[in-house]
Amino acid sequence: MKTMRHSEHLLPDLSRGFTLLEVMVALAIIAIVLVSVLRMQGQTISMNEAFRFYTVAPELATAKMADIRQDPESAELNSSGDFDEDFFGYSWQAAVEEVVIETEENREMKLNRVDVTISYMDEAYTYGIREYMPAASNEL
């Protein structure tokens, strides 16, 4: 007759391993965590892209508006273009429209409404500013 020692009886059988159910549950938990992490990574990338656009676009729009303000004759009714290699993917569009405002003394004041729009990635992101400038034939 074989006798068991007390200490051998309390030790678990280590040669047993994991069951299939335990492995499947662990894989399911890992899959859920990885999907969440990858989704967060994608959102972080798109937020970074939007943050960069809304940081750069106002500066580009202000610079383009300053160019138009400096030489108003060069601003055509509708003109567009892109920026150099420094801002690849960014483009601009300027629209000039003549506006007539009547004053209290029944006089007309002619202004040019200038809209500058900055676009990025084929208009995935857009930013615009508007400014009123005196027209060339403005009489007060």
NUKETOR-215510 format. One record per atom (N, C-alpha, C): residue in one letter; atom name; x, y, z. Coordinates in steps of 0.001 Angstrom, whole numbers. Layout:
// residues N
+------+-------+---------+---------+---------+
: bati : marvo :       X :       Y :       Z :
+------+-------+---------+---------+---------+
:    A :    CA :       X :       Y :       Z :
...
+------+-------+---------+---------+---------+
// end
This chain:
// residues 140
+------+-------+---------+---------+---------+
: bati : marvo :       X :       Y :       Z :
+------+-------+---------+---------+---------+
:    M :     N :     831 :   -1159 :       0 :
:    M :    CA :       0 :       0 :       0 :
:    M :     C :     889 :    1239 :       0 :
:    K :     N :     429 :    2173 :    -812 :
:    K :    CA :    1202 :    3390 :    -969 :
:    K :     C :     647 :    4448 :     -35 :
:    T :     N :    1537 :    5070 :     665 :
:    T :    CA :    1100 :    6125 :    1575 :
:    T :     C :    1500 :    7477 :     994 :
:    M :     N :     621 :    8445 :    1133 :
:    M :    CA :     898 :    9802 :     647 :
:    M :     C :    1349 :   10658 :    1820 :
:    R :     N :    2296 :   11399 :    1512 :
:    R :    CA :    2703 :   12341 :    2527 :
:    R :     C :    1761 :   13531 :    2510 :
:    H :     N :    1680 :   14180 :    3592 :
:    H :    CA :     760 :   15303 :    3736 :
:    H :     C :    1119 :   16431 :    2765 :
:    S :     N :    2400 :   16745 :    2542 :
:    S :    CA :    2813 :   17848 :    1685 :
:    S :     C :    2561 :   17532 :     215 :
:    E :     N :    2631 :   16284 :    -216 :
:    E :    CA :    2359 :   15929 :   -1610 :
:    E :     C :     887 :   16091 :   -1936 :
:    H :     N :      42 :   15877 :   -1009 :
:    H :    CA :   -1389 :   15966 :   -1220 :
:    H :     C :   -1842 :   17410 :   -1433 :
:    L :     N :   -1184 :   18398 :    -819 :
:    L :    CA :   -1586 :   19796 :    -910 :
:    L :     C :   -1049 :   20497 :   -2157 :
:    L :     N :     -35 :   19964 :   -2819 :
:    L :    CA :     542 :   20599 :   -4006 :
:    L :     C :    -330 :   20302 :   -5221 :
:    P :     N :    -609 :   21303 :   -6065 :
:    P :    CA :   -1419 :   21063 :   -7260 :
:    P :     C :    -616 :   20333 :   -8321 :
:    D :     N :   -1317 :   19729 :   -9226 :
:    D :    CA :    -685 :   18998 :  -10320 :
:    D :     C :    -289 :   20002 :  -11393 :
:    L :     N :    1013 :   20318 :  -11551 :
:    L :    CA :    1494 :   21351 :  -12455 :
:    L :     C :    1568 :   20880 :  -13908 :
:    S :     N :    1462 :   19637 :  -14171 :
:    S :    CA :    1563 :   19134 :  -15536 :
:    S :     C :     252 :   19269 :  -16297 :
:    R :     N :    -754 :   19781 :  -15663 :
:    R :    CA :   -2081 :   19868 :  -16236 :
:    R :     C :   -2189 :   20921 :  -17332 :
:    G :     N :   -1690 :   22197 :  -17190 :
:    G :    CA :   -1750 :   23258 :  -18200 :
:    G :     C :   -3070 :   24002 :  -18159 :
:    F :     N :   -3322 :   24797 :  -19226 :
:    F :    CA :   -4546 :   25588 :  -19325 :
:    F :     C :   -5591 :   24836 :  -20131 :
:    T :     N :   -6836 :   25082 :  -19795 :
:    T :    CA :   -7910 :   24480 :  -20583 :
:    T :     C :   -8182 :   25357 :  -21798 :
:    L :     N :   -8871 :   24801 :  -22765 :
:    L :    CA :   -9211 :   25538 :  -23971 :
:    L :     C :  -10092 :   26741 :  -23646 :
:    L :     N :  -10984 :   26602 :  -22705 :
:    L :    CA :  -11863 :   27691 :  -22311 :
:    L :     C :  -11061 :   28861 :  -21739 :
:    E :     N :  -10073 :   28573 :  -20908 :
:    E :    CA :   -9244 :   29630 :  -20333 :
:    E :     C :   -8465 :   30373 :  -21420 :
:    V :     N :   -7953 :   29648 :  -22385 :
:    V :    CA :   -7209 :   30262 :  -23482 :
:    V :     C :   -8143 :   31147 :  -24319 :
:    M :     N :   -9336 :   30682 :  -24612 :
:    M :    CA :  -10298 :   31448 :  -25409 :
:    M :     C :  -10716 :   32735 :  -24689 :
:    V :     N :  -10947 :   32680 :  -23389 :
:    V :    CA :  -11317 :   33868 :  -22621 :
:    V :     C :  -10167 :   34869 :  -22624 :
:    A :     N :   -8946 :   34394 :  -22455 :
:    A :    CA :   -7783 :   35286 :  -22463 :
:    A :     C :   -7622 :   35944 :  -23825 :
:    L :     N :   -7812 :   35197 :  -24909 :
:    L :    CA :   -7716 :   35765 :  -26250 :
:    L :     C :   -8825 :   36790 :  -26506 :
:    A :     N :  -10008 :   36527 :  -26015 :
:    A :    CA :  -11109 :   37477 :  -26183 :
:    A :     C :  -10814 :   38789 :  -25453 :
:    I :     N :  -10280 :   38714 :  -24260 :
:    I :    CA :   -9928 :   39920 :  -23502 :
:    I :     C :   -8832 :   40694 :  -24217 :
:    I :     N :   -7826 :   40009 :  -24707 :
:    I :    CA :   -6734 :   40668 :  -25433 :
:    I :     C :   -7264 :   41329 :  -26704 :
:    A :     N :   -8165 :   40649 :  -27418 :
:    A :    CA :   -8728 :   41211 :  -28647 :
:    A :     C :   -9523 :   42482 :  -28364 :
:    I :     N :  -10315 :   42483 :  -27318 :
:    I :    CA :  -11105 :   43675 :  -26963 :
:    I :     C :  -10188 :   44840 :  -26615 :
:    V :     N :   -9138 :   44572 :  -25860 :
:    V :    CA :   -8196 :   45632 :  -25479 :
:    V :     C :   -7462 :   46167 :  -26712 :
:    L :     N :   -7022 :   45289 :  -27609 :
:    L :    CA :   -6296 :   45731 :  -28796 :
:    L :     C :   -7183 :   46560 :  -29729 :
:    V :     N :   -8433 :   46161 :  -29898 :
:    V :    CA :   -9347 :   46940 :  -30739 :
:    V :     C :   -9541 :   48333 :  -30149 :
:    S :     N :   -9694 :   48432 :  -28852 :
:    S :    CA :   -9854 :   49738 :  -28203 :
:    S :     C :   -8616 :   50604 :  -28376 :
:    V :     N :   -7456 :   50017 :  -28217 :
:    V :    CA :   -6203 :   50761 :  -28353 :
:    V :     C :   -6028 :   51239 :  -29791 :
:    L :     N :   -6320 :   50395 :  -30768 :
:    L :    CA :   -6186 :   50794 :  -32170 :
:    L :     C :   -7178 :   51889 :  -32542 :
:    R :     N :   -8388 :   51836 :  -32015 :
:    R :    CA :   -9372 :   52881 :  -32275 :
:    R :     C :   -8904 :   54208 :  -31672 :
:    M :     N :   -8365 :   54155 :  -30470 :
:    M :    CA :   -7841 :   55367 :  -29843 :
:    M :     C :   -6676 :   55937 :  -30644 :
:    Q :     N :   -5830 :   55077 :  -31175 :
:    Q :    CA :   -4689 :   55522 :  -31967 :
:    Q :     C :   -5170 :   56242 :  -33227 :
:    G :     N :   -6179 :   55706 :  -33896 :
:    G :    CA :   -6729 :   56350 :  -35087 :
:    G :     C :   -7335 :   57702 :  -34772 :
:    Q :     N :   -8051 :   57800 :  -33667 :
:    Q :    CA :   -8634 :   59076 :  -33268 :
:    Q :     C :   -7552 :   60096 :  -32922 :
:    T :     N :   -6491 :   59650 :  -32302 :
:    T :    CA :   -5396 :   60544 :  -31946 :
:    T :     C :   -4726 :   61102 :  -33199 :
:    I :     N :   -4550 :   60265 :  -34212 :
:    I :    CA :   -3929 :   60723 :  -35454 :
:    I :     C :   -4813 :   61760 :  -36138 :
:    S :     N :   -6114 :   61507 :  -36225 :
:    S :    CA :   -6998 :   62469 :  -36892 :
:    S :     C :   -7124 :   63757 :  -36079 :
:    M :     N :   -7126 :   63670 :  -34763 :
:    M :    CA :   -7165 :   64878 :  -33939 :
:    M :     C :   -5885 :   65690 :  -34112 :
:    N :     N :   -4758 :   65035 :  -34229 :
:    N :    CA :   -3491 :   65714 :  -34441 :
:    N :     C :   -3491 :   66439 :  -35785 :
:    E :     N :   -4052 :   65798 :  -36803 :
:    E :    CA :   -4140 :   66414 :  -38123 :
:    E :     C :   -5046 :   67648 :  -38092 :
:    A :     N :   -6185 :   67545 :  -37425 :
:    A :    CA :   -7105 :   68679 :  -37313 :
:    A :     C :   -6472 :   69807 :  -36508 :
:    F :     N :   -5782 :   69464 :  -35431 :
:    F :    CA :   -5111 :   70479 :  -34610 :
:    F :     C :   -4063 :   71218 :  -35422 :
:    R :     N :   -3307 :   70485 :  -36215 :
:    R :    CA :   -2274 :   71112 :  -37045 :
:    R :     C :   -2921 :   72046 :  -38061 :
:    F :     N :   -4019 :   71611 :  -38699 :
:    F :    CA :   -4687 :   72461 :  -39686 :
:    F :     C :   -5193 :   73742 :  -39051 :
:    Y :     N :   -5893 :   73633 :  -37925 :
:    Y :    CA :   -6472 :   74815 :  -37299 :
:    Y :     C :   -5437 :   75693 :  -36594 :
:    T :     N :   -4202 :   75245 :  -36567 :
:    T :    CA :   -3105 :   76085 :  -36099 :
:    T :     C :   -2440 :   76809 :  -37270 :
:    V :     N :   -2264 :   76097 :  -38377 :
:    V :    CA :   -1561 :   76652 :  -39535 :
:    V :     C :   -2487 :   77507 :  -40406 :
:    A :     N :   -3730 :   77091 :  -40600 :
:    A :    CA :   -4641 :   77765 :  -41530 :
:    A :     C :   -4881 :   79242 :  -41202 :
:    P :     N :   -5099 :   79626 :  -39945 :
:    P :    CA :   -5274 :   81064 :  -39680 :
:    P :     C :   -4057 :   81902 :  -40068 :
:    E :     N :   -2869 :   81359 :  -39868 :
:    E :    CA :   -1660 :   82089 :  -40245 :
:    E :     C :   -1567 :   82241 :  -41761 :
:    L :     N :   -1884 :   81169 :  -42496 :
:    L :    CA :   -1842 :   81244 :  -43950 :
:    L :     C :   -2906 :   82189 :  -44494 :
:    A :     N :   -4108 :   82143 :  -43915 :
:    A :    CA :   -5190 :   83024 :  -44365 :
:    A :     C :   -4851 :   84487 :  -44088 :
:    T :     N :   -4285 :   84761 :  -42935 :
:    T :    CA :   -3895 :   86133 :  -42598 :
:    T :     C :   -2793 :   86622 :  -43533 :
:    A :     N :   -1846 :   85758 :  -43850 :
:    A :    CA :    -764 :   86149 :  -44760 :
:    A :     C :   -1307 :   86420 :  -46160 :
:    K :     N :   -2227 :   85595 :  -46636 :
:    K :    CA :   -2811 :   85806 :  -47959 :
:    K :     C :   -3649 :   87078 :  -47974 :
:    M :     N :   -4387 :   87345 :  -46905 :
:    M :    CA :   -5175 :   88576 :  -46819 :
:    M :     C :   -4255 :   89788 :  -46800 :
:    A :     N :   -3106 :   89693 :  -46144 :
:    A :    CA :   -2138 :   90795 :  -46127 :
:    A :     C :   -1588 :   91041 :  -47526 :
:    D :     N :   -1363 :   89981 :  -48296 :
:    D :    CA :    -915 :   90147 :  -49678 :
:    D :     C :   -1958 :   90900 :  -50495 :
:    I :     N :   -3211 :   90550 :  -50320 :
:    I :    CA :   -4290 :   91215 :  -51055 :
:    I :     C :   -4426 :   92659 :  -50584 :
:    R :     N :   -4312 :   92902 :  -49290 :
:    R :    CA :   -4418 :   94247 :  -48741 :
:    R :     C :   -3273 :   95131 :  -49251 :
:    Q :     N :   -2100 :   94537 :  -49397 :
:    Q :    CA :    -937 :   95282 :  -49848 :
:    Q :     C :   -1056 :   95661 :  -51324 :
:    D :     N :   -1617 :   94780 :  -52139 :
:    D :    CA :   -1774 :   95056 :  -53567 :
:    D :     C :   -3192 :   94679 :  -53984 :
:    P :     N :   -4175 :   95533 :  -53704 :
:    P :    CA :   -5566 :   95195 :  -53996 :
:    P :     C :   -5847 :   94998 :  -55476 :
:    E :     N :   -5068 :   95630 :  -56334 :
:    E :    CA :   -5278 :   95494 :  -57775 :
:    E :     C :   -4993 :   94070 :  -58250 :
:    S :     N :   -4114 :   93361 :  -57547 :
:    S :    CA :   -3756 :   92006 :  -57963 :
:    S :     C :   -4846 :   90992 :  -57642 :
:    A :     N :   -5742 :   91355 :  -56762 :
:    A :    CA :   -6814 :   90427 :  -56366 :
:    A :     C :   -7894 :   90429 :  -57437 :
:    E :     N :   -8009 :   89343 :  -58126 :
:    E :    CA :   -9049 :   89211 :  -59134 :
:    E :     C :  -10355 :   88850 :  -58441 :
:    L :     N :  -11430 :   88787 :  -59210 :
:    L :    CA :  -12717 :   88458 :  -58606 :
:    L :     C :  -12684 :   87089 :  -57935 :
:    N :     N :  -12152 :   86128 :  -58600 :
:    N :    CA :  -12007 :   84796 :  -58014 :
:    N :     C :  -10645 :   84255 :  -58425 :
:    S :     N :   -9783 :   84088 :  -57468 :
:    S :    CA :   -8463 :   83542 :  -57752 :
:    S :     C :   -8156 :   82451 :  -56741 :
:    S :     N :   -7262 :   81573 :  -57132 :
:    S :    CA :   -6897 :   80473 :  -56235 :
:    S :     C :   -5478 :   80031 :  -56535 :
:    G :     N :   -4951 :   79249 :  -55637 :
:    G :    CA :   -3600 :   78740 :  -55802 :
:    G :     C :   -3246 :   77835 :  -54645 :
:    D :     N :   -1987 :   77433 :  -54624 :
:    D :    CA :   -1531 :   76611 :  -53509 :
:    D :     C :    -270 :   77225 :  -52927 :
:    F :     N :     133 :   76682 :  -51816 :
:    F :    CA :    1316 :   77185 :  -51148 :
:    F :     C :    2509 :   76330 :  -51557 :
:    D :     N :    3687 :   76813 :  -51272 :
:    D :    CA :    4893 :   76114 :  -51690 :
:    D :     C :    5044 :   74773 :  -50980 :
:    E :     N :    6181 :   74171 :  -51170 :
:    E :    CA :    6487 :   72880 :  -50557 :
:    E :     C :    6410 :   72917 :  -49033 :
:    D :     N :    6559 :   74111 :  -48466 :
:    D :    CA :    6513 :   74228 :  -47006 :
:    D :     C :    5160 :   73806 :  -46453 :
:    F :     N :    4103 :   74043 :  -47227 :
:    F :    CA :    2742 :   73718 :  -46790 :
:    F :     C :    2068 :   72862 :  -47858 :
:    F :     N :    2645 :   71716 :  -48099 :
:    F :    CA :    2131 :   70807 :  -49124 :
:    F :     C :     728 :   70336 :  -48748 :
:    G :     N :    -183 :   70383 :  -49707 :
:    G :    CA :   -1554 :   69950 :  -49469 :
:    G :     C :   -2490 :   71093 :  -49118 :
:    Y :     N :   -1946 :   72260 :  -48786 :
:    Y :    CA :   -2758 :   73429 :  -48463 :
:    Y :     C :   -3001 :   74226 :  -49746 :
:    S :     N :   -4214 :   74702 :  -49923 :
:    S :    CA :   -4532 :   75567 :  -51056 :
:    S :     C :   -5368 :   76739 :  -50560 :
:    W :     N :   -5435 :   77782 :  -51381 :
:    W :    CA :   -6201 :   78962 :  -51007 :
:    W :     C :   -7111 :   79362 :  -52148 :
:    Q :     N :   -8167 :   80062 :  -51787 :
:    Q :    CA :   -9091 :   80621 :  -52761 :
:    Q :     C :   -9529 :   81980 :  -52248 :
:    A :     N :   -9454 :   82994 :  -53119 :
:    A :    CA :   -9861 :   84349 :  -52753 :
:    A :     C :  -11024 :   84763 :  -53640 :
:    A :     N :  -12040 :   85306 :  -53024 :
:    A :    CA :  -13203 :   85803 :  -53756 :
:    A :     C :  -13423 :   87257 :  -53367 :
:    V :     N :  -13544 :   88118 :  -54367 :
:    V :    CA :  -13742 :   89542 :  -54136 :
:    V :     C :  -15094 :   89920 :  -54723 :
:    E :     N :  -15906 :   90573 :  -53919 :
:    E :    CA :  -17216 :   91020 :  -54378 :
:    E :     C :  -17408 :   92476 :  -53972 :
:    E :     N :  -17909 :   93274 :  -54917 :
:    E :    CA :  -18136 :   94684 :  -54621 :
:    E :     C :  -19457 :   94840 :  -53875 :
:    V :     N :  -19427 :   95608 :  -52787 :
:    V :    CA :  -20595 :   95823 :  -51945 :
:    V :     C :  -20828 :   97331 :  -51838 :
:    V :     N :  -22085 :   97733 :  -51953 :
:    V :    CA :  -22436 :   99149 :  -51835 :
:    V :     C :  -23250 :   99328 :  -50558 :
:    I :     N :  -22810 :  100262 :  -49719 :
:    I :    CA :  -23495 :  100550 :  -48459 :
:    I :     C :  -23994 :  101995 :  -48513 :
:    E :     N :  -25250 :  102198 :  -48150 :
:    E :    CA :  -25795 :  103550 :  -48112 :
:    E :     C :  -25633 :  104106 :  -46701 :
:    T :     N :  -25131 :  105328 :  -46625 :
:    T :    CA :  -24934 :  105974 :  -45333 :
:    T :     C :  -26175 :  106768 :  -44961 :
:    E :     N :  -26169 :  107360 :  -43793 :
:    E :    CA :  -27315 :  108125 :  -43316 :
:    E :     C :  -27579 :  109361 :  -44172 :
:    E :     N :  -26541 :  109901 :  -44774 :
:    E :    CA :  -26694 :  111098 :  -45604 :
:    E :     C :  -27067 :  110736 :  -47043 :
:    N :     N :  -27581 :  109523 :  -47272 :
:    N :    CA :  -27948 :  109030 :  -48603 :
:    N :     C :  -26771 :  109048 :  -49570 :
:    R :     N :  -25627 :  108749 :  -49049 :
:    R :    CA :  -24442 :  108617 :  -49885 :
:    R :     C :  -24084 :  107143 :  -49959 :
:    E :     N :  -23460 :  106784 :  -51029 :
:    E :    CA :  -23054 :  105392 :  -51216 :
:    E :     C :  -21574 :  105234 :  -50916 :
:    M :     N :  -21276 :  104162 :  -50238 :
:    M :    CA :  -19896 :  103836 :  -49954 :
:    M :     C :  -19619 :  102470 :  -50571 :
:    K :     N :  -18642 :  102428 :  -51449 :
:    K :    CA :  -18322 :  101184 :  -52145 :
:    K :     C :  -17169 :  100477 :  -51432 :
:    L :     N :  -17416 :   99224 :  -51139 :
:    L :    CA :  -16406 :   98395 :  -50478 :
:    L :     C :  -16220 :   97113 :  -51258 :
:    N :     N :  -15077 :   96503 :  -51067 :
:    N :    CA :  -14827 :   95165 :  -51602 :
:    N :     C :  -14858 :   94175 :  -50446 :
:    R :     N :  -15733 :   93176 :  -50571 :
:    R :    CA :  -15748 :   92106 :  -49570 :
:    R :     C :  -14796 :   91031 :  -50065 :
:    V :     N :  -13766 :   90760 :  -49281 :
:    V :    CA :  -12738 :   89787 :  -49665 :
:    V :     C :  -12854 :   88580 :  -48748 :
:    D :     N :  -13098 :   87431 :  -49344 :
:    D :    CA :  -13154 :   86163 :  -48614 :
:    D :     C :  -11942 :   85335 :  -49001 :
:    V :     N :  -11182 :   84895 :  -48022 :
:    V :    CA :  -10042 :   84008 :  -48251 :
:    V :     C :  -10337 :   82698 :  -47545 :
:    T :     N :  -10268 :   81612 :  -48305 :
:    T :    CA :  -10534 :   80280 :  -47765 :
:    T :     C :   -9288 :   79421 :  -47937 :
:    I :     N :   -8873 :   78781 :  -46861 :
:    I :    CA :   -7746 :   77854 :  -46875 :
:    I :     C :   -8308 :   76440 :  -46796 :
:    S :     N :   -7842 :   75566 :  -47687 :
:    S :    CA :   -8295 :   74169 :  -47721 :
:    S :     C :   -7107 :   73241 :  -47550 :
:    Y :     N :   -7392 :   72083 :  -47010 :
:    Y :    CA :   -6352 :   71066 :  -46817 :
:    Y :     C :   -6915 :   69718 :  -47213 :
:    M :     N :   -6115 :   68934 :  -47904 :
:    M :    CA :   -6482 :   67577 :  -48328 :
:    M :     C :   -7793 :   67579 :  -49130 :
:    D :     N :   -7784 :   68308 :  -50229 :
:    D :    CA :   -8952 :   68376 :  -51115 :
:    D :     C :  -10222 :   68743 :  -50371 :
:    E :     N :  -10120 :   69789 :  -49585 :
:    E :    CA :  -11239 :   70365 :  -48834 :
:    E :     C :  -11780 :   69458 :  -47730 :
:    A :     N :  -10943 :   68571 :  -47216 :
:    A :    CA :  -11352 :   67798 :  -46034 :
:    A :     C :  -11462 :   68736 :  -44838 :
:    Y :     N :  -10579 :   69742 :  -44810 :
:    Y :    CA :  -10617 :   70781 :  -43786 :
:    Y :     C :  -10637 :   72122 :  -44508 :
:    T :     N :  -11469 :   73048 :  -44032 :
:    T :    CA :  -11493 :   74391 :  -44612 :
:    T :     C :  -11534 :   75432 :  -43490 :
:    Y :     N :  -10937 :   76578 :  -43781 :
:    Y :    CA :  -10920 :   77697 :  -42847 :
:    Y :     C :  -11042 :   78967 :  -43675 :
:    G :     N :  -11896 :   79891 :  -43264 :
:    G :    CA :  -12085 :   81105 :  -44041 :
:    G :     C :  -12120 :   82352 :  -43173 :
:    I :     N :  -11683 :   83451 :  -43774 :
:    I :    CA :  -11783 :   84755 :  -43131 :
:    I :     C :  -12381 :   85735 :  -44140 :
:    R :     N :  -12985 :   86803 :  -43634 :
:    R :    CA :  -13610 :   87828 :  -44467 :
:    R :     C :  -13148 :   89191 :  -43979 :
:    E :     N :  -12909 :   90070 :  -44938 :
:    E :    CA :  -12500 :   91431 :  -44618 :
:    E :     C :  -13116 :   92371 :  -45651 :
:    Y :     N :  -13462 :   93570 :  -45214 :
:    Y :    CA :  -13990 :   94598 :  -46110 :
:    Y :     C :  -12908 :   95638 :  -46331 :
:    M :     N :  -12674 :   95969 :  -47612 :
:    M :    CA :  -11653 :   96940 :  -47969 :
:    M :     C :  -12287 :   98026 :  -48840 :
:    P :     N :  -11799 :   99239 :  -48751 :
:    P :    CA :  -12342 :  100299 :  -49617 :
:    P :     C :  -12117 :   99957 :  -51085 :
:    A :     N :  -13130 :  100181 :  -51899 :
:    A :    CA :  -12991 :   99960 :  -53335 :
:    A :     C :  -12170 :  101081 :  -53930 :
:    A :     N :  -11605 :  100847 :  -55094 :
:    A :    CA :  -10731 :  101837 :  -55728 :
:    A :     C :  -11496 :  103102 :  -56074 :
:    S :     N :  -12777 :  102979 :  -56412 :
:    S :    CA :  -13546 :  104157 :  -56818 :
:    S :     C :  -14447 :  104664 :  -55689 :
:    N :     N :  -13996 :  104525 :  -54454 :
:    N :    CA :  -14785 :  104907 :  -53288 :
:    N :     C :  -14720 :  106422 :  -53084 :
:    E :     N :  -15869 :  107067 :  -53051 :
:    E :    CA :  -15922 :  108511 :  -52810 :
:    E :     C :  -16701 :  108782 :  -51529 :
:    L :     N :  -16142 :  109556 :  -50637 :
:    L :    CA :  -16833 :  109915 :  -49400 :
:    L :     C :  -17066 :  111399 :  -49327 :
+------+-------+---------+---------+---------+
// end
